[in-house]
Amino acid sequence: MKILKMIYWIIALSIVTGILVLTNNGFTNKSEESTMDNKNQKTEIATFAGGCFWCQESSFAGLDGVLNVISGYTGGHTIHPSYEQVTSGTTGHYEAVQVTFNPNIITYQELVKFFFQQIDPTDADGSFVDRGSQYRSAIFYHNETQKKEGEKIIEQINNSKNFNGPVATQILELEKFYEAEMYHQDYHKKNPIRYKFYRAGTGRDAFIKKNQKKFEQIFNSYRPSKDRLKEKLTPLQYKVTRQNGTEPPFDNEYWDNKQEGIYVDIISNEPLFSSRDKFVSGTGWPSFTKPIAKESAREIEDNSLFMKRVEVRSKKADSHLGHVFSDGPKPTGLRYCINSASLRFIPKENLEKEGFKNLLRLFD
């Protein structure tokens, strides 16, 4: 019996040991899987100052593609400043957040647009009820691409003239970012009732709601003044985009271009067509089977010149691009006949530098 019991114990111990080995080697818990997934994702970092970092952190944390948001201080001259030092306004720091994001899900440009919709961009002395230099707004860029994206969007807001003054948000190079004390991190989760009372009293949400349509109008269109366009465009580009003109066939910039890349609106920089959809039509103008995104090119009935045609215009800048015909190759059977003068070409190798890294997927 003793020998039999010993055999049973050995078998039982073997089974338990096997289970433990499988658990340790073959399985991970959800938090470990999440950590591993985050490590494998391609990430970038953006830094914004827009008043109280509690409010900034809670807003960015809810976006798809945002992996982490940290509250902190930047832009000042004191090493490792405390919250008390920063709020005194003597260190030169801004309350800011660093946003880690997946650029394949949300682009830096989209983050900047979202940022501006969370602040009063014309306030130079603080942010809503929080006054002082530590609450001013700023974009702290990590590279030249981010700097250009920020400048472009500020120009877009200023040109819209939708606000009573110019954008006061600064664009500054990031030097050192200091994480705020632990009790500030995820404050909206740790102290939800106090946070909600504070935010409700700032006036931030009332401003966002009141100006939502203004921002939608700004970011869904880009139409600079006539004088500004005449400075920016050549006479032919202006004639084609603003006066519905047509350039000569076989005597334009892109009709025979065979490089890989994308074609964007000459005015708004909106992505319109890909070289992957370009084909030789024999007409002498750039021809495509489809736009990059259906919503980027509006199609309008055109009865001018005693003909019935379908005009193609860009959505944001309302530029005249050309016309679409039903005599194209498969798979669409369409021919988007487009004026080179309406377009700017960006080679594939320059897409990331110009802020279109997300469109590299078109060439996979």
Backbone torsions as a table, in degrees:
resi	resn	phi	psi	omega
1	MET	NA	-42.7	-179.6
2	LYS	-60.4	-40.3	179.5
3	ILE	-65.3	-40.5	-179.8
4	LEU	-64.3	-43.5	177.9
5	LYS	-61.6	-41.0	-179.9
6	MET	-62.3	-39.7	178.6
7	ILE	-63.2	-43.0	177.9
8	TYR	-58.8	-44.2	179.8
9	TRP	-62.9	-40.4	-179.9
10	ILE	-63.9	-42.4	179.1
11	ILE	-63.5	-44.5	-179.4
12	ALA	-61.4	-45.8	179.1
13	LEU	-62.9	-36.0	179.2
14	SER	-65.0	-41.9	179.4
15	ILE	-63.6	-47.2	179.8
16	VAL	-60.7	-44.8	179.8
17	THR	-60.6	-40.9	179.2
18	GLY	-62.7	-42.1	179.0
19	ILE	-62.3	-43.1	180.0
20	LEU	-63.1	-40.3	179.6
21	VAL	-63.6	-44.1	178.7
22	LEU	-62.4	-41.1	-179.1
23	THR	-62.7	-43.8	-176.7
24	ASN	-73.1	-36.1	-172.9
25	ASN	-97.2	-27.7	-171.7
26	GLY	-106.5	-12.9	-173.8
27	PHE	-131.5	149.2	172.6
28	THR	-133.5	153.3	178.2
29	ASN	-79.8	173.4	-173.1
30	LYS	-64.4	-38.3	-178.9
31	SER	-65.6	-37.1	177.9
32	GLU	-66.8	-41.4	178.2
33	GLU	-61.8	-41.7	-179.9
34	SER	-62.7	-42.8	179.5
35	THR	-62.5	-42.6	179.9
36	MET	-64.9	-40.3	178.8
37	ASP	-61.2	-44.4	-179.4
38	ASN	-62.8	-36.7	179.8
39	LYS	-65.7	-31.9	-177.0
40	ASN	-84.9	-12.5	-179.0
41	GLN	-79.4	149.4	174.6
42	LYS	-81.4	126.8	-174.4
43	THR	-128.5	156.3	172.0
44	GLU	-135.8	168.1	-178.8
45	ILE	-126.1	137.0	174.7
46	ALA	-124.9	146.8	-179.0
47	THR	-127.9	126.9	-177.3
48	PHE	-133.3	144.1	171.2
49	ALA	-119.5	124.8	-177.5
50	GLY	-150.5	47.4	-178.0
51	GLY	90.8	-154.0	-177.3
52	CYS	-50.0	124.1	-176.6
53	PHE	-72.4	-18.5	174.0
54	TRP	-59.7	-46.1	-177.2
55	CYS	-69.4	-40.1	179.0
56	GLN	-63.5	-45.6	-176.7
57	GLU	-61.3	-46.0	-177.5
58	SER	-65.3	-33.6	-179.4
59	SER	-70.6	-49.9	-178.3
60	PHE	-67.8	-32.8	-175.7
61	ALA	-63.1	-20.4	-177.6
62	GLY	-89.5	1.6	-175.6
63	LEU	-87.6	139.6	173.1
64	ASP	-63.9	133.8	179.9
65	GLY	95.9	-14.3	176.1
66	VAL	-87.3	122.7	-174.1
67	LEU	-96.8	-30.2	-178.2
68	ASN	-161.6	146.1	176.7
69	VAL	-133.6	127.9	-179.0
70	ILE	-120.1	131.7	174.9
71	SER	-84.5	143.9	-179.2
72	GLY	-171.4	-162.7	-175.8
73	TYR	-131.2	141.4	177.7
74	THR	-155.5	164.2	175.4
75	GLY	87.5	4.1	-176.6
76	GLY	-107.6	-170.5	-174.7
77	HIS	-116.3	-3.3	179.9
78	THR	-95.6	136.0	179.2
79	ILE	-80.3	134.2	179.3
80	HIS	46.6	61.2	-178.2
81	PRO	-71.9	152.7	174.7
82	SER	-93.8	167.2	178.7
83	TYR	-59.6	-42.1	-179.5
84	GLU	-62.2	-40.3	178.8
85	GLN	-65.6	-44.7	-178.2
86	VAL	-64.9	-44.3	-177.7
87	THR	-70.3	-13.8	175.3
88	SER	-74.4	-16.6	178.8
89	GLY	79.1	13.2	-175.0
90	THR	-103.8	-6.9	-175.7
91	THR	-96.8	-12.6	-178.4
92	GLY	82.5	0.9	-178.1
93	HIS	-80.8	156.5	170.9
94	TYR	-106.5	145.4	165.1
95	GLU	-73.3	128.5	-172.9
96	ALA	-145.6	170.6	174.2
97	VAL	-130.7	144.7	170.9
98	GLN	-106.7	126.4	-175.1
99	VAL	-110.2	117.5	173.5
100	THR	-93.4	126.0	-173.8
101	PHE	-140.4	160.2	176.5
102	ASN	-96.6	109.4	-175.6
103	PRO	-66.4	-14.3	176.7
104	ASN	-79.1	-14.0	179.2
105	ILE	-107.7	-44.3	178.0
106	ILE	-135.4	131.0	-176.5
107	THR	-86.8	162.9	176.5
108	TYR	-61.4	-40.0	178.8
109	GLN	-58.5	-42.2	178.7
110	GLU	-65.4	-36.4	177.1
111	LEU	-64.7	-42.0	179.9
112	VAL	-63.9	-42.9	178.2
113	LYS	-62.6	-41.7	178.0
114	PHE	-63.5	-43.3	178.7
115	PHE	-54.6	-47.7	-178.5
116	PHE	-64.8	-26.1	179.4
117	GLN	-81.5	-1.9	177.6
118	GLN	-105.5	-0.8	-175.6
119	ILE	-132.7	170.8	167.1
120	ASP	-94.7	102.7	-172.3
121	PRO	-67.5	-11.9	-178.2
122	THR	-97.5	-1.4	-177.1
123	ASP	-84.8	112.8	-176.4
124	ALA	-94.7	-7.3	-171.6
125	ASP	-117.1	9.9	-179.9
126	GLY	157.2	-152.4	-179.1
127	SER	-149.1	106.4	180.0
128	PHE	57.0	-125.4	-176.2
129	VAL	-76.7	-15.6	-178.7
130	ASP	-87.2	114.7	-176.1
131	ARG	-109.8	152.6	178.5
132	GLY	120.9	160.3	-174.3
133	SER	-60.8	-29.1	-178.4
134	GLN	-70.3	-13.3	-178.4
135	TYR	-108.8	8.9	177.2
136	ARG	-69.2	163.1	-179.8
137	SER	-98.6	146.9	179.1
138	ALA	-162.7	150.9	169.9
139	ILE	-106.3	119.9	177.9
140	PHE	-100.0	106.7	-173.6
141	TYR	-84.9	147.0	179.9
142	HIS	-97.7	-17.2	179.7
143	ASN	-158.2	173.7	-176.1
144	GLU	-65.6	-32.7	178.7
145	THR	-62.4	-45.1	178.1
146	GLN	-63.6	-38.7	178.9
147	LYS	-60.4	-46.2	-179.1
148	LYS	-65.5	-39.2	178.5
149	GLU	-62.2	-43.6	178.9
150	GLY	-62.6	-45.5	179.7
151	GLU	-62.1	-39.5	-178.4
152	LYS	-63.2	-43.3	-177.5
153	ILE	-73.0	-35.5	175.3
154	ILE	-63.1	-42.1	176.6
155	GLU	-60.6	-39.8	179.5
156	GLN	-61.8	-44.6	179.9
157	ILE	-66.5	-44.3	179.9
158	ASN	-63.3	-41.9	-179.2
159	ASN	-66.2	-24.6	-179.5
160	SER	-70.2	-26.7	-177.9
161	LYS	55.1	32.6	179.3
162	ASN	-83.8	-10.8	179.1
163	PHE	-118.5	164.0	-174.5
164	ASN	-74.4	-14.4	179.8
165	GLY	-145.8	175.2	179.3
166	PRO	-74.3	162.8	177.4
167	VAL	-64.4	128.3	179.9
168	ALA	-96.9	-8.3	-179.2
169	THR	-63.1	128.5	-179.8
170	GLN	-88.7	155.7	172.2
171	ILE	-115.7	112.9	-173.0
172	LEU	-127.9	147.9	177.6
173	GLU	-74.6	132.4	178.6
174	LEU	-72.1	130.3	176.5
175	GLU	-111.0	-61.5	-180.0
176	LYS	-140.7	132.1	177.5
177	PHE	-114.3	126.4	179.3
178	TYR	-108.6	127.0	177.4
179	GLU	-67.0	138.5	176.7
180	ALA	-73.0	167.4	179.6
181	GLU	-56.5	153.6	-173.9
182	MET	-58.6	-34.4	-176.7
183	TYR	-68.9	-13.7	176.5
184	HIS	-86.6	-23.5	-177.6
185	GLN	-70.9	133.7	-179.0
186	ASP	54.2	37.9	-176.9
187	TYR	-58.7	-36.4	-178.4
188	HIS	-66.0	-21.3	176.8
189	LYS	-90.7	-39.1	-177.3
190	LYS	-72.5	-35.3	-177.5
191	ASN	-130.8	63.0	-171.3
192	PRO	-60.2	-39.9	-177.4
193	ILE	-69.0	-48.3	180.0
194	ARG	-62.2	-40.2	180.0
195	TYR	-63.1	-44.2	-179.0
196	LYS	-63.0	-41.6	177.5
197	PHE	-63.1	-43.4	179.5
198	TYR	-61.7	-50.5	-176.5
199	ARG	-62.7	-41.1	179.6
200	ALA	-60.2	-33.1	-177.9
201	GLY	-83.4	-9.6	-177.1
202	THR	-77.2	-28.1	-173.9
203	GLY	89.7	0.1	-177.9
204	ARG	-62.9	-50.7	-176.4
205	ASP	-66.3	-34.6	177.9
206	ALA	-64.5	-39.9	178.7
207	PHE	-66.4	-43.8	-179.7
208	ILE	-59.4	-46.1	-178.9
209	LYS	-64.2	-42.5	-177.6
210	LYS	-65.0	-35.1	-173.4
211	ASN	-104.9	9.0	-178.3
212	GLN	-57.1	-45.4	-177.7
213	LYS	-67.4	-33.7	177.7
214	LYS	-61.2	-46.8	-179.0
215	PHE	-67.5	-37.1	176.8
216	GLU	-61.0	-41.2	179.1
217	GLN	-65.5	-41.1	-179.1
218	ILE	-64.9	-48.5	-172.4
219	PHE	-83.4	-13.5	176.6
220	ASN	-97.5	-1.7	177.2
221	SER	-146.2	157.0	178.5
222	TYR	-149.2	94.2	-174.6
223	ARG	-130.8	85.8	179.1
224	PRO	-61.9	166.8	-179.2
225	SER	-66.2	161.8	-179.7
226	LYS	-59.3	-44.6	-179.4
227	ASP	-62.9	-41.6	-180.0
228	ARG	-63.3	-41.1	-179.6
229	LEU	-67.2	-38.8	-180.0
230	LYS	-65.9	-28.8	175.5
231	GLU	-73.2	-38.3	-173.7
232	LYS	-81.1	-36.4	-171.8
233	LEU	-100.8	155.8	170.3
234	THR	-74.7	162.2	178.1
235	PRO	-54.9	-38.9	179.8
236	LEU	-68.1	-43.7	178.9
237	GLN	-60.0	-40.8	179.3
238	TYR	-66.7	-43.2	-178.8
239	LYS	-61.4	-42.2	-178.4
240	VAL	-71.5	-51.0	-172.3
241	THR	-74.7	-36.2	-174.2
242	ARG	-104.3	-20.5	-176.9
243	GLN	-119.3	15.9	176.1
244	ASN	58.3	35.4	-179.3
245	GLY	-79.2	174.5	177.8
246	THR	-133.1	132.6	179.5
247	GLU	-84.3	162.9	179.9
248	PRO	-66.7	141.6	174.9
249	PRO	-71.4	149.4	178.6
250	PHE	62.0	7.2	179.4
251	ASP	-135.9	53.4	179.2
252	ASN	-145.2	168.3	-164.9
253	GLU	-68.4	-37.6	-167.8
254	TYR	-115.8	3.8	-174.1
255	TRP	-58.7	-31.8	-177.7
256	ASP	-116.1	18.3	-178.7
257	ASN	-72.4	127.6	-177.2
258	LYS	-115.4	6.3	178.8
259	GLN	-69.6	153.6	173.7
260	GLU	-83.4	137.0	179.1
261	GLY	162.5	-165.4	179.2
262	ILE	-123.0	158.3	176.7
263	TYR	-112.1	125.5	-177.7
264	VAL	-115.7	161.6	177.1
265	ASP	-62.0	130.5	-177.1
266	ILE	-63.1	-22.7	-177.9
267	ILE	-95.4	-54.0	-171.9
268	SER	-96.3	-11.3	-176.7
269	ASN	70.1	17.6	179.8
270	GLU	-73.8	128.7	178.5
271	PRO	-62.5	130.2	-175.9
272	LEU	-119.6	-53.2	-174.1
273	PHE	-136.7	153.7	178.0
274	SER	-111.4	147.4	176.6
275	SER	-62.3	-23.8	178.5
276	ARG	-65.7	-21.7	-179.0
277	ASP	-106.3	8.9	-179.8
278	LYS	-88.4	143.6	179.0
279	PHE	-144.7	161.8	179.3
280	VAL	-82.9	112.0	-176.3
281	SER	-100.1	-15.8	-177.8
282	GLY	80.2	5.0	-177.5
283	THR	-88.9	-21.0	-177.3
284	GLY	93.2	4.9	174.7
285	TRP	-123.6	154.1	175.2
286	PRO	-58.1	132.4	-178.2
287	SER	-128.9	139.2	-176.7
288	PHE	-134.1	152.6	178.6
289	THR	-84.4	-20.4	-179.7
290	LYS	-167.9	159.4	172.4
291	PRO	-80.1	165.4	177.9
292	ILE	-60.7	-46.2	176.8
293	ALA	-130.5	134.9	-175.5
294	LYS	-56.8	-37.9	-175.7
295	GLU	-76.3	-10.2	-177.2
296	SER	-80.8	-17.8	-179.2
297	ALA	-123.5	113.9	179.4
298	ARG	-85.1	142.6	179.5
299	GLU	-114.9	126.7	-173.4
300	ILE	-130.4	140.1	177.3
301	GLU	-65.4	132.1	-177.4
302	ASP	-125.9	114.5	-178.6
303	ASN	-108.9	19.8	-179.7
304	SER	-75.3	164.8	177.9
305	LEU	56.0	30.9	177.3
306	PHE	59.1	29.5	178.6
307	MET	-129.3	155.0	174.8
308	LYS	-107.6	108.7	-176.8
309	ARG	-133.1	174.0	175.5
310	VAL	-115.8	112.9	179.9
311	GLU	-80.4	147.7	176.1
312	VAL	-114.5	126.4	178.4
313	ARG	-129.3	149.3	176.7
314	SER	-74.8	150.4	-175.0
315	LYS	-74.9	-48.1	-172.0
316	LYS	-74.8	-48.3	-176.1
317	ALA	-94.0	-8.9	-176.4
318	ASP	56.6	38.7	177.9
319	SER	-79.0	140.1	169.6
320	HIS	-72.6	124.5	-178.4
321	LEU	-104.7	-43.0	-177.1
322	GLY	162.7	-140.7	-179.6
323	HIS	-139.9	159.0	176.8
324	VAL	-116.2	136.2	-178.2
325	PHE	-126.1	159.3	-176.6
326	SER	-98.7	36.7	179.8
327	ASP	-121.4	28.8	-178.5
328	GLY	-91.2	175.3	-179.1
329	PRO	-79.2	171.6	173.7
330	LYS	-68.1	156.0	10.5
331	PRO	-88.7	-13.3	-174.4
332	THR	-91.0	-27.4	-174.9
333	GLY	73.0	13.4	-177.4
334	LEU	-112.4	153.7	174.9
335	ARG	-129.6	104.9	174.3
336	TYR	-84.5	103.4	-177.4
337	CYS	-92.7	108.0	-166.0
338	ILE	-119.8	142.7	175.8
339	ASN	-76.1	131.4	174.9
340	SER	-59.2	-33.7	-176.7
341	ALA	-65.0	-16.2	178.0
342	SER	-88.5	-7.9	-168.7
343	LEU	-118.1	158.9	166.3
344	ARG	-129.9	133.4	-177.7
345	PHE	-96.4	134.1	175.7
346	ILE	-118.7	112.9	179.4
347	PRO	-60.1	152.0	-178.4
348	LYS	-52.4	-41.9	-176.4
349	GLU	-69.5	-13.3	-179.8
350	ASN	-103.0	0.7	-174.8
351	LEU	-59.9	-46.3	-178.9
352	GLU	-63.5	-43.8	-179.4
353	LYS	-61.9	-32.2	-177.5
354	GLU	-92.4	6.7	176.0
355	GLY	88.4	17.2	-179.4
356	PHE	-117.1	37.0	-178.7
357	LYS	-57.8	-34.1	-178.2
358	ASN	-64.4	-18.3	-179.2
359	LEU	-91.4	-0.1	174.0
360	LEU	-62.0	-22.5	178.8
361	ARG	-60.7	-23.5	-179.8
362	LEU	-65.2	-19.1	-174.2
363	PHE	-111.7	14.0	177.9
364	ASP	-70.5	NA	NA
